[in-house]
Amino acid sequence: MPAVRQYVPHRLLRRRVRDIASGIEGELMAVINENVSDAGVERWMELAYIRGASGREFTTPVANVQPA
């Protein structure tokens, strides 16, 4: 079975960032290259995991992440 995720180094890990799509700020916890395949078509995407002020983490495409 192929891997479904792989951690990716990022210069903003553990720093305060903003998701430009939602405007939410938080700490970048991880960037993961994830297999988001559907209906048998393999597709990989780099997702940023951001922990907001509430303590909950959310994901956004890594291209949406900028320093806060």
All heavy atoms as TSV, in Angstrom:
chain	resi	resn	atom	element	x	y	z
A	1	MET	N	N	0.847	-1.187	0.000
A	1	MET	CA	C	0.000	0.000	0.000
A	1	MET	C	C	0.890	1.246	0.000
A	1	MET	O	O	1.758	1.399	0.843
A	1	MET	CB	C	-0.892	-0.020	1.239
A	1	MET	CG	C	-1.708	1.221	1.410
A	1	MET	SD	S	-2.759	1.083	2.868
A	1	MET	CE	C	-4.182	1.860	2.237
A	2	PRO	N	N	0.695	2.161	-0.938
A	2	PRO	CA	C	1.529	3.361	-1.004
A	2	PRO	C	C	1.234	4.306	0.148
A	2	PRO	O	O	0.141	4.313	0.709
A	2	PRO	CB	C	1.134	3.989	-2.342
A	2	PRO	CG	C	-0.196	3.420	-2.675
A	2	PRO	CD	C	-0.280	2.086	-2.008
A	3	ALA	N	N	2.227	5.113	0.492
A	3	ALA	CA	C	2.066	6.097	1.563
A	3	ALA	C	C	0.995	7.112	1.163
A	3	ALA	O	O	0.850	7.457	-0.004
A	3	ALA	CB	C	3.382	6.803	1.829
A	4	VAL	N	N	0.248	7.578	2.149
A	4	VAL	CA	C	-0.797	8.569	1.860
A	4	VAL	C	C	-0.399	9.963	2.326
A	4	VAL	O	O	-1.103	10.915	2.076
A	4	VAL	CB	C	-2.150	8.182	2.493
A	4	VAL	CG1	C	-2.712	6.952	1.834
A	4	VAL	CG2	C	-2.034	7.998	3.976
A	5	ARG	N	N	0.757	10.071	3.002
A	5	ARG	CA	C	1.226	11.396	3.409
A	5	ARG	C	C	2.724	11.378	3.650
A	5	ARG	O	O	3.307	10.361	3.965
A	5	ARG	CB	C	0.495	11.897	4.637
A	5	ARG	CG	C	0.665	11.043	5.863
A	5	ARG	CD	C	-0.083	11.590	7.038
A	5	ARG	NE	N	-1.468	11.715	6.666
A	5	ARG	CZ	C	-2.464	11.905	7.488
A	5	ARG	NH1	N	-2.229	12.001	8.753
A	5	ARG	NH2	N	-3.699	12.001	7.079
A	6	GLN	N	N	3.312	12.559	3.501
A	6	GLN	CA	C	4.745	12.714	3.696
A	6	GLN	C	C	4.997	14.130	4.220
A	6	GLN	O	O	4.533	15.106	3.632
A	6	GLN	CB	C	5.462	12.517	2.357
A	6	GLN	CG	C	6.935	12.764	2.409
A	6	GLN	CD	C	7.565	12.615	1.023
A	6	GLN	OE1	O	6.895	12.435	0.020
A	6	GLN	NE2	N	8.868	12.706	0.988
A	7	TYR	N	N	5.713	14.232	5.353
A	7	TYR	CA	C	6.021	15.539	5.923
A	7	TYR	C	C	7.013	16.275	5.036
A	7	TYR	O	O	7.932	15.677	4.492
A	7	TYR	CB	C	6.587	15.391	7.339
A	7	TYR	CG	C	5.525	15.034	8.343
A	7	TYR	CD1	C	5.201	13.707	8.596
A	7	TYR	CD2	C	4.824	16.022	9.012
A	7	TYR	CE1	C	4.205	13.370	9.500
A	7	TYR	CE2	C	3.829	15.698	9.915
A	7	TYR	CZ	C	3.529	14.372	10.157
A	7	TYR	OH	O	2.541	14.055	11.037
A	8	VAL	N	N	6.812	17.594	4.903
A	8	VAL	CA	C	7.643	18.430	4.047
A	8	VAL	C	C	8.230	19.553	4.900
A	8	VAL	O	O	7.494	20.210	5.649
A	8	VAL	CB	C	6.781	19.050	2.909
A	8	VAL	CG1	C	7.592	19.971	2.037
A	8	VAL	CG2	C	6.113	17.961	2.092
A	9	PRO	N	N	9.548	19.809	4.809
A	9	PRO	CA	C	10.124	20.936	5.556
A	9	PRO	C	C	9.579	22.269	5.012
A	9	PRO	O	O	9.285	22.377	3.820
A	9	PRO	CB	C	11.624	20.818	5.313
A	9	PRO	CG	C	11.823	19.776	4.289
A	9	PRO	CD	C	10.524	19.082	4.033
A	10	HIS	N	N	9.441	23.245	5.895
A	10	HIS	CA	C	8.947	24.563	5.479
A	10	HIS	C	C	9.589	25.619	6.367
A	10	HIS	O	O	9.726	25.427	7.579
A	10	HIS	CB	C	7.422	24.617	5.597
A	10	HIS	CG	C	6.812	25.774	4.882
A	10	HIS	ND1	N	6.771	27.038	5.429
A	10	HIS	CD2	C	6.234	25.860	3.653
A	10	HIS	CE1	C	6.177	27.857	4.573
A	10	HIS	NE2	N	5.838	27.155	3.481
A	11	ARG	N	N	9.955	26.739	5.788
A	11	ARG	CA	C	10.673	27.792	6.530
A	11	ARG	C	C	9.826	28.452	7.617
A	11	ARG	O	O	10.368	29.071	8.533
A	11	ARG	CB	C	11.209	28.854	5.571
A	11	ARG	CG	C	10.123	29.638	4.868
A	11	ARG	CD	C	10.679	30.651	3.870
A	11	ARG	NE	N	9.622	31.386	3.235
A	11	ARG	CZ	C	9.043	32.468	3.728
A	11	ARG	NH1	N	9.457	32.964	4.867
A	11	ARG	NH2	N	8.067	33.063	3.092
A	12	LEU	N	N	8.511	28.313	7.556
A	12	LEU	CA	C	7.647	28.974	8.537
A	12	LEU	C	C	7.114	28.029	9.620
A	12	LEU	O	O	6.256	28.433	10.416
A	12	LEU	CB	C	6.467	29.651	7.830
A	12	LEU	CG	C	6.835	30.803	6.895
A	12	LEU	CD1	C	5.608	31.300	6.140
A	12	LEU	CD2	C	7.477	31.937	7.678
A	13	LEU	N	N	7.624	26.802	9.679
A	13	LEU	CA	C	7.168	25.877	10.719
A	13	LEU	C	C	7.360	26.483	12.097
A	13	LEU	O	O	8.379	27.111	12.382
A	13	LEU	CB	C	7.929	24.556	10.636
A	13	LEU	CG	C	7.463	23.597	9.555
A	13	LEU	CD1	C	8.381	22.389	9.504
A	13	LEU	CD2	C	6.039	23.167	9.771
A	14	ARG	N	N	6.345	26.294	12.948
A	14	ARG	CA	C	6.336	26.798	14.335
A	14	ARG	C	C	6.353	28.324	14.422
A	14	ARG	O	O	6.680	28.888	15.446
A	14	ARG	CB	C	7.499	26.225	15.134
A	14	ARG	CG	C	7.490	24.729	15.221
A	14	ARG	CD	C	6.367	24.288	16.090
A	14	ARG	NE	N	6.385	22.831	16.230
A	14	ARG	CZ	C	5.395	22.159	16.733
A	14	ARG	NH1	N	4.319	22.772	17.138
A	14	ARG	NH2	N	5.465	20.861	16.831
A	15	ARG	N	N	5.969	28.981	13.346
A	15	ARG	CA	C	5.879	30.450	13.342
A	15	ARG	C	C	4.438	30.874	13.116
A	15	ARG	O	O	3.608	30.117	12.633
A	15	ARG	CB	C	6.758	31.017	12.239
A	15	ARG	CG	C	8.186	30.597	12.410
A	15	ARG	CD	C	9.093	31.637	11.995
A	15	ARG	NE	N	10.445	31.147	12.244
A	15	ARG	CZ	C	11.492	31.808	11.970
A	15	ARG	NH1	N	11.406	32.980	11.412
A	15	ARG	NH2	N	12.679	31.317	12.232
A	16	ARG	N	N	4.162	32.122	13.442
A	16	ARG	CA	C	2.820	32.679	13.257
A	16	ARG	C	C	2.604	32.969	11.776
A	16	ARG	O	O	3.432	33.623	11.135
A	16	ARG	CB	C	2.685	33.952	14.075
A	16	ARG	CG	C	1.279	34.475	14.112
A	16	ARG	CD	C	0.945	34.976	15.513
A	16	ARG	NE	N	-0.432	35.378	15.586
A	16	ARG	CZ	C	-1.417	34.566	15.937
A	16	ARG	NH1	N	-1.157	33.337	16.247
A	16	ARG	NH2	N	-2.659	35.004	15.989
A	17	VAL	N	N	1.491	32.452	11.243
A	17	VAL	CA	C	1.173	32.617	9.824
A	17	VAL	C	C	-0.288	33.020	9.656
A	17	VAL	O	O	-1.078	32.963	10.596
A	17	VAL	CB	C	1.446	31.307	9.031
A	17	VAL	CG1	C	2.916	30.945	9.055
A	17	VAL	CG2	C	0.591	30.161	9.541
A	18	ARG	N	N	-0.612	33.406	8.431
A	18	ARG	CA	C	-1.993	33.758	8.082
A	18	ARG	C	C	-2.393	32.949	6.853
A	18	ARG	O	O	-1.618	32.826	5.904
A	18	ARG	CB	C	-2.086	35.246	7.760
A	18	ARG	CG	C	-3.471	35.684	7.289
A	18	ARG	CD	C	-3.549	37.164	6.917
A	18	ARG	NE	N	-3.208	38.010	8.050
A	18	ARG	CZ	C	-2.084	38.735	8.155
A	18	ARG	NH1	N	-1.192	38.712	7.201
A	18	ARG	NH2	N	-1.859	39.478	9.206
A	19	ASP	N	N	-3.606	32.429	6.898
A	19	ASP	CA	C	-4.201	31.773	5.735
A	19	ASP	C	C	-4.852	32.866	4.909
A	19	ASP	O	O	-5.830	33.486	5.358
A	19	ASP	CB	C	-5.230	30.735	6.190
A	19	ASP	CG	C	-6.057	30.178	5.038
A	19	ASP	OD1	O	-5.571	30.197	3.891
A	19	ASP	OD2	O	-7.184	29.728	5.298
A	20	ILE	N	N	-4.321	33.156	3.733
A	20	ILE	CA	C	-4.851	34.277	2.950
A	20	ILE	C	C	-6.271	34.028	2.448
A	20	ILE	O	O	-7.000	34.971	2.177
A	20	ILE	CB	C	-3.914	34.659	1.777
A	20	ILE	CG1	C	-3.729	33.491	0.817
A	20	ILE	CG2	C	-2.589	35.165	2.292
A	20	ILE	CD1	C	-2.970	33.838	-0.447
A	21	ALA	N	N	-6.689	32.762	2.370
A	21	ALA	CA	C	-8.049	32.460	1.905
A	21	ALA	C	C	-9.099	32.838	2.947
A	21	ALA	O	O	-10.156	33.362	2.616
A	21	ALA	CB	C	-8.168	30.984	1.544
A	22	SER	N	N	-8.806	32.563	4.222
A	22	SER	CA	C	-9.789	32.817	5.279
A	22	SER	C	C	-9.438	34.020	6.151
A	22	SER	O	O	-10.293	34.519	6.872
A	22	SER	CB	C	-9.913	31.584	6.183
A	22	SER	OG	O	-8.696	31.395	6.904
A	23	GLY	N	N	-8.165	34.433	6.123
A	23	GLY	CA	C	-7.717	35.532	6.980
A	23	GLY	C	C	-7.391	35.095	8.400
A	23	GLY	O	O	-7.006	35.905	9.233
A	24	ILE	N	N	-7.533	33.810	8.703
A	24	ILE	CA	C	-7.271	33.299	10.049
A	24	ILE	C	C	-5.773	33.181	10.280
A	24	ILE	O	O	-5.026	32.746	9.398
A	24	ILE	CB	C	-7.957	31.934	10.260
A	24	ILE	CG1	C	-9.463	32.077	10.109
A	24	ILE	CG2	C	-7.599	31.343	11.621
A	24	ILE	CD1	C	-10.215	30.758	10.148
A	25	GLU	N	N	-5.339	33.576	11.478
A	25	GLU	CA	C	-3.937	33.475	11.856
A	25	GLU	C	C	-3.743	32.374	12.882
A	25	GLU	O	O	-4.659	32.042	13.631
A	25	GLU	CB	C	-3.440	34.796	12.448
A	25	GLU	CG	C	-3.397	35.910	11.444
A	25	GLU	CD	C	-2.774	37.181	11.998
A	25	GLU	OE1	O	-2.220	37.155	13.115
A	25	GLU	OE2	O	-2.837	38.200	11.292
A	26	GLY	N	N	-2.548	31.811	12.890
A	26	GLY	CA	C	-2.211	30.775	13.854
A	26	GLY	C	C	-0.785	30.321	13.663
A	26	GLY	O	O	-0.013	30.940	12.925
A	27	GLU	N	N	-0.428	29.216	14.302
A	27	GLU	CA	C	0.930	28.674	14.231
A	27	GLU	C	C	0.964	27.535	13.215
A	27	GLU	O	O	0.135	26.622	13.270
A	27	GLU	CB	C	1.350	28.157	15.602
A	27	GLU	CG	C	2.759	27.628	15.642
A	27	GLU	CD	C	3.156	27.148	17.029
A	27	GLU	OE1	O	2.422	27.395	18.001
A	27	GLU	OE2	O	4.219	26.513	17.131
A	28	LEU	N	N	1.935	27.600	12.301
A	28	LEU	CA	C	2.089	26.538	11.314
A	28	LEU	C	C	2.689	25.325	12.002
A	28	LEU	O	O	3.824	25.348	12.464
A	28	LEU	CB	C	2.982	26.997	10.158
A	28	LEU	CG	C	3.213	25.981	9.045
A	28	LEU	CD1	C	1.900	25.593	8.367
A	28	LEU	CD2	C	4.194	26.526	8.020
A	29	MET	N	N	1.905	24.261	12.089
A	29	MET	CA	C	2.320	23.063	12.803
A	29	MET	C	C	3.009	22.048	11.901
A	29	MET	O	O	3.909	21.341	12.340
A	29	MET	CB	C	1.106	22.403	13.471
A	29	MET	CG	C	0.352	23.328	14.413
A	29	MET	SD	S	1.385	24.091	15.677
A	29	MET	CE	C	1.819	22.668	16.656
A	30	ALA	N	N	2.581	21.942	10.655
A	30	ALA	CA	C	3.164	20.963	9.733
A	30	ALA	C	C	2.757	21.301	8.309
A	30	ALA	O	O	1.749	21.955	8.069
A	30	ALA	CB	C	2.681	19.560	10.075
A	31	VAL	N	N	3.585	20.842	7.378
A	31	VAL	CA	C	3.232	20.838	5.963
A	31	VAL	C	C	3.365	19.397	5.524
A	31	VAL	O	O	4.396	18.756	5.730
A	31	VAL	CB	C	4.152	21.756	5.136
A	31	VAL	CG1	C	3.845	21.614	3.652
A	31	VAL	CG2	C	4.002	23.207	5.578
A	32	ILE	N	N	2.296	18.871	4.954
A	32	ILE	CA	C	2.258	17.460	4.597
A	32	ILE	C	C	1.809	17.309	3.147
A	32	ILE	O	O	0.820	17.906	2.733
A	32	ILE	CB	C	1.304	16.677	5.528
A	32	ILE	CG1	C	1.773	16.824	6.974
A	32	ILE	CG2	C	1.214	15.218	5.113
A	32	ILE	CD1	C	0.872	16.164	7.986
A	33	ASN	N	N	2.574	16.537	2.394
A	33	ASN	CA	C	2.189	16.180	1.035
A	33	ASN	C	C	1.248	14.990	1.159
A	33	ASN	O	O	1.667	13.891	1.515
A	33	ASN	CB	C	3.434	15.829	0.214
A	33	ASN	CG	C	3.137	15.698	-1.252
A	33	ASN	OD1	O	2.188	16.270	-1.758
A	33	ASN	ND2	N	3.960	14.934	-1.941
A	34	GLU	N	N	-0.041	15.226	0.921
A	34	GLU	CA	C	-1.056	14.195	1.154
A	34	GLU	C	C	-1.660	13.695	-0.141
A	34	GLU	O	O	-1.870	14.452	-1.076
A	34	GLU	CB	C	-2.188	14.747	2.025
A	34	GLU	CG	C	-1.771	14.956	3.444
A	34	GLU	CD	C	-2.954	15.156	4.368
A	34	GLU	OE1	O	-3.979	14.471	4.197
A	34	GLU	OE2	O	-2.838	15.998	5.260
A	35	ASN	N	N	-1.959	12.416	-0.126
A	35	ASN	CA	C	-2.667	11.795	-1.233
A	35	ASN	C	C	-4.152	12.076	-1.018
A	35	ASN	O	O	-4.774	11.542	-0.105
A	35	ASN	CB	C	-2.386	10.291	-1.248
A	35	ASN	CG	C	-3.001	9.600	-2.434
A	35	ASN	OD1	O	-3.884	10.125	-3.089
A	35	ASN	ND2	N	-2.524	8.411	-2.706
A	36	VAL	N	N	-4.716	12.927	-1.849
A	36	VAL	CA	C	-6.127	13.307	-1.728
A	36	VAL	C	C	-6.939	12.690	-2.868
A	36	VAL	O	O	-7.899	13.271	-3.353
A	36	VAL	CB	C	-6.299	14.848	-1.690
A	36	VAL	CG1	C	-5.696	15.424	-0.419
A	36	VAL	CG2	C	-5.682	15.509	-2.914
A	37	SER	N	N	-6.523	11.495	-3.264
A	37	SER	CA	C	-7.140	10.796	-4.396
A	37	SER	C	C	-8.624	10.558	-4.165
A	37	SER	O	O	-9.078	10.357	-3.051
A	37	SER	CB	C	-6.455	9.449	-4.606
A	37	SER	OG	O	-5.098	9.645	-4.860
A	38	ASP	N	N	-9.343	10.567	-5.268
A	38	ASP	CA	C	-10.768	10.270	-5.238
A	38	ASP	C	C	-11.109	9.519	-6.515
A	38	ASP	O	O	-10.582	9.819	-7.586
A	38	ASP	CB	C	-11.569	11.565	-5.154
A	38	ASP	CG	C	-13.029	11.315	-4.872
A	38	ASP	OD1	O	-13.357	10.277	-4.271
A	38	ASP	OD2	O	-13.853	12.160	-5.260
A	39	ALA	N	N	-11.955	8.560	-6.416
A	39	ALA	CA	C	-12.441	7.784	-7.568
A	39	ALA	C	C	-11.301	7.149	-8.362
A	39	ALA	O	O	-11.342	7.102	-9.580
A	39	ALA	CB	C	-13.302	8.665	-8.462
A	40	GLY	N	N	-10.257	6.706	-7.651
A	40	GLY	CA	C	-9.180	5.981	-8.301
A	40	GLY	C	C	-8.151	6.832	-9.025
A	40	GLY	O	O	-7.207	6.315	-9.588
A	41	VAL	N	N	-8.324	8.147	-9.040
A	41	VAL	CA	C	-7.362	9.038	-9.686
A	41	VAL	C	C	-6.417	9.565	-8.616
A	41	VAL	O	O	-6.841	10.252	-7.692
A	41	VAL	CB	C	-8.078	10.214	-10.395
A	41	VAL	CG1	C	-7.070	11.160	-11.000
A	41	VAL	CG2	C	-9.037	9.693	-11.436
A	42	GLU	N	N	-5.130	9.235	-8.744
A	42	GLU	CA	C	-4.157	9.661	-7.728
A	42	GLU	C	C	-3.861	11.147	-7.879
A	42	GLU	O	O	-3.582	11.640	-8.966
A	42	GLU	CB	C	-2.871	8.857	-7.870
A	42	GLU	CG	C	-1.922	9.120	-6.718
A	42	GLU	CD	C	-0.795	8.124	-6.661
A	42	GLU	OE1	O	-1.084	6.910	-6.565
A	42	GLU	OE2	O	0.352	8.555	-6.745
A	43	ARG	N	N	-3.950	11.857	-6.747
A	43	ARG	CA	C	-3.681	13.294	-6.737
A	43	ARG	C	C	-3.016	13.642	-5.415
A	43	ARG	O	O	-3.509	13.264	-4.345
A	43	ARG	CB	C	-4.984	14.075	-6.884
A	43	ARG	CG	C	-4.774	15.536	-7.159
A	43	ARG	CD	C	-6.083	16.167	-7.535
A	43	ARG	NE	N	-6.846	16.477	-6.341
A	43	ARG	CZ	C	-7.154	17.705	-5.959
A	43	ARG	NH1	N	-6.799	18.723	-6.690
A	43	ARG	NH2	N	-7.843	17.899	-4.875
A	44	TRP	N	N	-1.907	14.359	-5.471
A	44	TRP	CA	C	-1.160	14.754	-4.273
A	44	TRP	C	C	-1.242	16.262	-4.115
A	44	TRP	O	O	-1.235	17.004	-5.094
A	44	TRP	CB	C	0.294	14.314	-4.398
A	44	TRP	CG	C	0.438	12.836	-4.319
A	44	TRP	CD1	C	0.253	11.929	-5.324
A	44	TRP	CD2	C	0.758	12.078	-3.161
A	44	TRP	NE1	N	0.439	10.658	-4.869
A	44	TRP	CE2	C	0.762	10.720	-3.548
A	44	TRP	CE3	C	1.053	12.404	-1.845
A	44	TRP	CZ2	C	1.048	9.699	-2.644
A	44	TRP	CZ3	C	1.341	11.395	-0.954
A	44	TRP	CH2	C	1.338	10.063	-1.360
A	45	MET	N	N	-1.304	16.707	-2.858
A	45	MET	CA	C	-1.402	18.135	-2.576
A	45	MET	C	C	-0.630	18.451	-1.293
A	45	MET	O	O	-0.721	17.695	-0.326
A	45	MET	CB	C	-2.874	18.511	-2.399
A	45	MET	CG	C	-3.125	19.922	-1.987
A	45	MET	SD	S	-4.889	20.226	-1.810
A	45	MET	CE	C	-5.165	21.060	-3.347
A	46	GLU	N	N	0.114	19.561	-1.306
A	46	GLU	CA	C	0.798	19.997	-0.088
A	46	GLU	C	C	-0.176	20.828	0.738
A	46	GLU	O	O	-0.635	21.877	0.296
A	46	GLU	CB	C	2.054	20.806	-0.416
A	46	GLU	CG	C	3.190	19.944	-0.863
A	46	GLU	CD	C	4.516	20.682	-0.949
A	46	GLU	OE1	O	4.568	21.900	-0.703
A	46	GLU	OE2	O	5.510	20.019	-1.280
A	47	LEU	N	N	-0.492	20.314	1.933
A	47	LEU	CA	C	-1.422	20.989	2.830
A	47	LEU	C	C	-0.683	21.513	4.055
A	47	LEU	O	O	0.165	20.820	4.626
A	47	LEU	CB	C	-2.525	20.031	3.284
A	47	LEU	CG	C	-3.470	19.540	2.202
A	47	LEU	CD1	C	-4.419	18.502	2.771
A	47	LEU	CD2	C	-4.239	20.699	1.591
A	48	ALA	N	N	-1.021	22.726	4.450
A	48	ALA	CA	C	-0.480	23.327	5.663
A	48	ALA	C	C	-1.472	23.093	6.791
A	48	ALA	O	O	-2.671	23.295	6.619
A	48	ALA	CB	C	-0.266	24.826	5.460
A	49	TYR	N	N	-0.966	22.650	7.936
A	49	TYR	CA	C	-1.780	22.474	9.139
A	49	TYR	C	C	-1.489	23.654	10.060
A	49	TYR	O	O	-0.353	23.822	10.516
A	49	TYR	CB	C	-1.440	21.156	9.839
A	49	TYR	CG	C	-2.044	19.967	9.154
A	49	TYR	CD1	C	-1.534	19.493	7.956
A	49	TYR	CD2	C	-3.146	19.326	9.690
A	49	TYR	CE1	C	-2.095	18.397	7.314
A	49	TYR	CE2	C	-3.711	18.229	9.056
A	49	TYR	CZ	C	-3.182	17.777	7.877
A	49	TYR	OH	O	-3.741	16.699	7.243
A	50	ILE	N	N	-2.509	24.460	10.319
A	50	ILE	CA	C	-2.361	25.668	11.128
A	50	ILE	C	C	-3.213	25.521	12.377
A	50	ILE	O	O	-4.388	25.165	12.293
A	50	ILE	CB	C	-2.796	26.921	10.333
A	50	ILE	CG1	C	-1.922	27.062	9.085
A	50	ILE	CG2	C	-2.711	28.166	11.207
A	50	ILE	CD1	C	-2.376	28.147	8.128
A	51	ARG	N	N	-2.621	25.810	13.530
A	51	ARG	CA	C	-3.357	25.776	14.800
A	51	ARG	C	C	-3.772	27.198	15.132
A	51	ARG	O	O	-2.944	28.069	15.378
A	51	ARG	CB	C	-2.500	25.202	15.919
A	51	ARG	CG	C	-3.268	25.126	17.247
A	51	ARG	CD	C	-2.476	24.431	18.314
A	51	ARG	NE	N	-2.314	23.025	17.922
A	51	ARG	CZ	C	-1.364	22.242	18.397
A	51	ARG	NH1	N	-0.481	22.701	19.256
A	51	ARG	NH2	N	-1.283	20.988	18.004
A	52	GLY	N	N	-5.078	27.428	15.144
A	52	GLY	CA	C	-5.625	28.744	15.442
A	52	GLY	C	C	-5.638	29.040	16.934
A	52	GLY	O	O	-5.243	28.207	17.758
A	53	ALA	N	N	-6.123	30.215	17.307
A	53	ALA	CA	C	-6.161	30.656	18.707
A	53	ALA	C	C	-7.012	29.733	19.577
A	53	ALA	O	O	-6.760	29.585	20.769
A	53	ALA	CB	C	-6.695	32.086	18.781
A	54	SER	N	N	-8.000	29.083	18.993
A	54	SER	CA	C	-8.877	28.188	19.747
A	54	SER	C	C	-8.194	26.862	20.091
A	54	SER	O	O	-8.702	26.099	20.900
A	54	SER	CB	C	-10.140	27.888	18.930
A	54	SER	OG	O	-9.803	27.090	17.806
A	55	GLY	N	N	-7.041	26.591	19.434
A	55	GLY	CA	C	-6.356	25.327	19.649
A	55	GLY	C	C	-6.699	24.285	18.605
A	55	GLY	O	O	-6.078	23.238	18.527
A	56	ARG	N	N	-7.695	24.563	17.791
A	56	ARG	CA	C	-8.087	23.628	16.724
A	56	ARG	C	C	-7.208	23.869	15.502
A	56	ARG	O	O	-6.902	25.007	15.164
A	56	ARG	CB	C	-9.540	23.830	16.330
A	56	ARG	CG	C	-10.484	23.527	17.464
A	56	ARG	CD	C	-11.879	23.499	16.967
A	56	ARG	NE	N	-12.215	22.083	16.868
A	56	ARG	CZ	C	-13.242	21.611	16.219
A	56	ARG	NH1	N	-14.042	22.416	15.579
A	56	ARG	NH2	N	-13.491	20.324	16.210
A	57	GLU	N	N	-6.844	22.782	14.845
A	57	GLU	CA	C	-6.052	22.884	13.629
A	57	GLU	C	C	-6.961	22.812	12.403
A	57	GLU	O	O	-7.989	22.142	12.423
A	57	GLU	CB	C	-5.016	21.769	13.562
A	57	GLU	CG	C	-3.907	21.952	14.567
A	57	GLU	CD	C	-2.807	20.920	14.428
A	57	GLU	OE1	O	-2.782	20.166	13.430
A	57	GLU	OE2	O	-1.964	20.863	15.338
A	58	PHE	N	N	-6.562	23.527	11.365
A	58	PHE	CA	C	-7.267	23.462	10.096
A	58	PHE	C	C	-6.227	23.359	8.994
A	58	PHE	O	O	-5.045	23.632	9.213
A	58	PHE	CB	C	-8.188	24.677	9.900
A	58	PHE	CG	C	-7.465	25.996	9.798
A	58	PHE	CD1	C	-7.139	26.524	8.561
A	58	PHE	CD2	C	-7.119	26.704	10.938
A	58	PHE	CE1	C	-6.472	27.740	8.466
A	58	PHE	CE2	C	-6.459	27.918	10.848
A	58	PHE	CZ	C	-6.135	28.441	9.616
A	59	THR	N	N	-6.673	22.942	7.823
A	59	THR	CA	C	-5.757	22.803	6.698
A	59	THR	C	C	-6.090	23.818	5.617
A	59	THR	O	O	-7.235	24.273	5.489
A	59	THR	CB	C	-5.823	21.398	6.073
A	59	THR	OG1	O	-7.139	21.155	5.608
A	59	THR	CG2	C	-5.405	20.339	7.074
A	60	THR	N	N	-5.055	24.155	4.856
A	60	THR	CA	C	-5.189	25.026	3.703
A	60	THR	C	C	-4.057	24.667	2.751
A	60	THR	O	O	-3.019	24.167	3.198
A	60	THR	CB	C	-5.139	26.513	4.119
A	60	THR	OG1	O	-5.500	27.342	3.016
A	60	THR	CG2	C	-3.770	26.919	4.623
A	61	PRO	N	N	-4.216	24.899	1.466
A	61	PRO	CA	C	-3.096	24.664	0.566
A	61	PRO	C	C	-1.886	25.503	1.001
A	61	PRO	O	O	-2.039	26.660	1.413
A	61	PRO	CB	C	-3.610	25.119	-0.802
A	61	PRO	CG	C	-5.100	24.963	-0.690
A	61	PRO	CD	C	-5.418	25.297	0.741
A	62	VAL	N	N	-0.714	24.934	0.922
A	62	VAL	CA	C	0.482	25.624	1.406
A	62	VAL	C	C	0.715	26.955	0.671
A	62	VAL	O	O	1.281	27.875	1.246
A	62	VAL	CB	C	1.709	24.688	1.335
A	62	VAL	CG1	C	2.236	24.539	-0.063
A	62	VAL	CG2	C	2.808	25.163	2.273
A	63	ALA	N	N	0.224	27.082	-0.544
A	63	ALA	CA	C	0.362	28.342	-1.290
A	63	ALA	C	C	-0.427	29.480	-0.647
A	63	ALA	O	O	-0.163	30.651	-0.920
A	63	ALA	CB	C	-0.092	28.148	-2.727
A	64	ASN	N	N	-1.380	29.175	0.236
A	64	ASN	CA	C	-2.183	30.203	0.904
A	64	ASN	C	C	-1.550	30.721	2.191
A	64	ASN	O	O	-2.135	31.563	2.866
A	64	ASN	CB	C	-3.566	29.651	1.263
A	64	ASN	CG	C	-4.445	29.484	0.054
A	64	ASN	OD1	O	-4.128	29.925	-1.036
A	64	ASN	ND2	N	-5.567	28.821	0.238
A	65	VAL	N	N	-0.377	30.213	2.554
A	65	VAL	CA	C	0.240	30.557	3.833
A	65	VAL	C	C	1.248	31.688	3.643
A	65	VAL	O	O	2.089	31.644	2.748
A	65	VAL	CB	C	0.944	29.327	4.444
A	65	VAL	CG1	C	1.695	29.697	5.707
A	65	VAL	CG2	C	-0.079	28.240	4.733
A	66	GLN	N	N	1.127	32.707	4.513
A	66	GLN	CA	C	2.099	33.800	4.520
A	66	GLN	C	C	2.420	34.158	5.964
A	66	GLN	O	O	1.619	33.893	6.856
A	66	GLN	CB	C	1.555	35.006	3.769
A	66	GLN	CG	C	0.388	35.689	4.441
A	66	GLN	CD	C	-0.125	36.868	3.639
A	66	GLN	OE1	O	0.055	36.943	2.447
A	66	GLN	NE2	N	-0.760	37.792	4.313
A	67	PRO	N	N	3.594	34.754	6.210
A	67	PRO	CA	C	3.928	35.162	7.583
A	67	PRO	C	C	2.910	36.183	8.093
A	67	PRO	O	O	2.419	37.014	7.345
A	67	PRO	CB	C	5.304	35.803	7.463
A	67	PRO	CG	C	5.823	35.422	6.117
A	67	PRO	CD	C	4.644	35.089	5.257
A	68	ALA	N	N	2.593	36.098	9.375
A	68	ALA	CA	C	1.623	37.038	9.967
A	68	ALA	C	C	2.359	38.264	10.497
A	68	ALA	O	O	3.508	38.238	10.807
A	68	ALA	CB	C	0.867	36.376	11.089
